[in-house]
Amino acid sequence: MADNQLDPSICYNFSFFKEMMKELRRVDDNIILRLNSTDTHSENACGDFFKQLASAYGKRDQAVDYCLKVMDEELDRKNKLLQQDPDDYDTQSSIFSDETKRRMIRNESFVEEAIRERTIQIFKSKCRVFDVSSLQSKQ
């Protein structure tokens, strides 16, 4: 799932979105095992792993940003429909549902910060020769 192109259907189905994020977080989940089996005194070995982390972070950031954009566009569209017909309860309900999905997607940014912080601490403790500032979370 991690290599699939992003499309709006992933954003509308939070279970799919969470599964995609889980797949993209696999490199973080296995960091201790990976670093224990990596020659952490080798700049090349640490550099290769650093590139994998950076790539995974970029993909996860892109997925969250993309889905937030998709949800914002959908909410704008539905709010315009609601302005035309304020008594449309189906649209009101749909807006509420989409706002909830958007909040859950946004919460993934906070999860991402925590995971990234933990991973960077572990990486720095094992591969001390690297400047990890490019992996720091987005503000």
Salt bridges, closest charged atoms under 4 A:
GLU23 OE1 - ARG26 NH2 2.88
ASP28 OD1 - ARG60 NH1 2.57
ASP61 OD1 - ARG116 NH2 3.01
ASP65 OD1 - LYS138 NZ 2.83
ASP72 OD1 - ARG102 NE 2.40
GLU73 OE2 - LYS69 NZ 3.66
GLU74 OE2 - ARG77 NH2 2.65
GLU74 OE2 - LYS78 NZ 3.56
ASP98 OD2 - LYS78 NZ 2.54
ASP98 OD1 - LYS101 NZ 3.99
GLU108 OE2 - LYS18 NZ 3.04
GLU108 OE1 - ARG25 NH2 2.91
GLU112 OE1 - ARG25 NH2 3.16
GLU112 OE2 - ARG60 NH2 2.52
GLU112 OE2 - ARG116 NH2 3.54
